[in-house]
Amino acid sequence: MAFDMKALKVLVDKDFEDDGLYAVTLWVDLEPPRYISISRDVFEEPDVIYIEAQDQIYGKKTINLRYSISDLVLRLYFTQDADERFHWNNRQDVSISIDKENWDEMLPTLNNIFDR
């Protein structure tokens, strides 16, 4: 599968302290965005996903973000009926190639973020 960028580093917050916050940050080889961070707080705003890329000023809360996985490529996309787009490419989707070793660590947290 073709991809837009490659993850250089992956940071996962696994909710170690039972605070209800799940987050994945991907540092990528494309600038902008340089990084993409997605998170969800299951206690404060359980139906909302927060996504930030490049800078905090571009961060937004959404209910329209989805994901799919194919051949170690993570695709983040906004639903077709949403007006939202990624600010650096003006598209509704982005795909990121991720190394196999990062998948095993990232996948459970990613599932918790999108399990609404």
PyMOL commands that set and color helices and strands:
alter all, ss='L'
color gray80, all
select helices_A, chain A and resi 56-58+100-114
alter helices_A, ss='H'
color red, helices_A
select strands_A, chain A and resi 5-13+21-28+35-41+49-53+60-62+65-70+73-78+93-97
alter strands_A, ss='S'
color yellow, strands_A
deselect
rebuild
show_as cartoon
